[in-house]
Amino acid sequence: MCRINPRVDFAFKKLFGSEENKDLLISLINAIVSEADQVSDIELKNPYNIADYKAGKMSILDIKALDKNRHWYNIEMQIAEDLNFDKRAIYYWAKLVTEQLSEGMMFRDLKKTISINILDFNFVQSETEYHNLYKIINTTSGVDDNLHDIFELHYIELRKFKKAYQDVVAPLDRWITFLTKAYDLTTGNIPESLASDSNIIKAISAVDRMFNEEERQIYEVRMQSLADIDSKIASAEEKGLKNGMRKGLEKGLEKGMEKGMEKGMEKGMVKGMEKEKANMIHQAHKAGLTNSAIAEMFQLPIGEVEKNLESKADGK
């Protein structure tokens, strides 16, 4: 079983961005790009280097590479959710384009630049497919006429991949299966759908032995950092939900009081307040909060929360 998660950017960078594993990177790229853009050899432009990482020169753990056709590649693994990743992807694509031009060079010397972004979260909300390719096309005719053929941007969304082992056929399917199920894979227990791919076998074999003790410690720190980010996001979401519920209750109570006062009847006022309170308790329950959490949120006895929920269930 792989003890290293290859989706963590630090591990992904060493696995696919090291000279000894260029064949793995070539296989991954070829599984993503078109038949016309298949790669036979590649030059790493920012190979994995532990000294650069420790010195802060490798804060973005992307992989830059150049093939024999002078096509450029930027490959990045993003495990933490980033709702603005589209802008980030465009920025790094553009940065790689401009880096191609040295003093005295002409614009005609710019070569095709392919950005490959592997995301461990759902990002392209309008699509259900896990692989989406973006190019520049003529929106009048809807035709890709290769006028602006230097632009190509891929999103690979791992969480949209739902295939079982027996349904894995395409090379990209095999790589995504490796990335998402590495913890279940060993060199002595490889599903038949993966066993025919020598690159996948090499990746499974390499992933656990590729770190020395120093690198493993850095990996553990990186894992903890990602866990802390997830925890802060979850806490912020929970706090936002509580604050939203509390504000909603206050607004509901205020609305109930106004309604009761307009009728000039204390009974109407109390009834409006109770109804709004019951609605808010029910909404919090539907959102998945426990009875004790709801009681704490609205500063109510837990018995009153349970009574409200029972009444709502009975349709009262």
C-alpha positions, 0 to 999 in steps of 0.5 A: 500500500502506498504510504505517500499520497501522490496528489500532494503537490510536493510528492507529485513534483518529485514523482513526475518532475525528476530526471529519473522519472521523465518517462512517467511524465511523458506517459501522463502528458500523452494520456492527456494531449491529442494524438498530434501532440504526442511526446517522445522526449522532454526536457525538464525546465524546473526539475525537482530540487530539494535545495531549491524547495528549502530555499523558497525557490520552488514555492509553486510546485508546478512542472515546466517542460519542453518537448522536441517540437519546442512545445511548452508544458506547465503541469500542476497538481492542486489539492486545496480548493481554489475558486479562482483557479481559472485566473491562476491557470491563465496567469501561469500559462501567460507567464510561461509564454512570455518567458519564451521570448529573450531579448531580440526574439520575434513574436513568431518564435512563440511556441504552443504552450499547453497548461495541464491542471490536475485538481482534487476538487470539482471546479468546472461546475457546468460539466460532468466530464472529468477532463475538459479542454479549452482552446481559442475558437472563432465564436462566430463560426464555432470552428477551431481553425488553429489561428491561435493554436498556441493556447491549450488549457486542460482541467483534470478534475479527479473527484469526477472520476467514478470508474471502477477498476474493471471499467478502466481502459484509457491511459488517462483512466489508469493515471487517475486511478493511480492518483486517486487510489494509490493507498490501495495499490501495491506492486504485489496487488495490481488490478488487471486493468493497470497491470499491463501499463509498465509506467503505472507499475513503476509509479506504484513502485517508486512512490514509497521509496522516493523520499529520504528522511529529510524529504519525508519530514517535509512531506509530513509538514506539507500534509499537516499544512493542507490539513490545517487549511481544510480545518480552517475552511470547515471552521469558517463554514460552520461559523458562517452557518451559525452566524447566518442562522442566528441572524436569520432567527433575529430577523425572524423574531423581529419580523414576528414582533412587527407583525404582531404589533401591527395586529395590535395583539400580544398573542399574534406577536408571540405566535409570529415569534414562535413560528419563525423560531421553529422555522429556523430550528428546522432549517438548522436541523436540515443543514445537519446540525445536532440538537445540542449544536442547535440549542447552543446556537440559539441559546435554548434548552435542548428540550425546547429544540427537541419539542420544536422538531417533534412539532414540525415533524407532526405538521403542527 
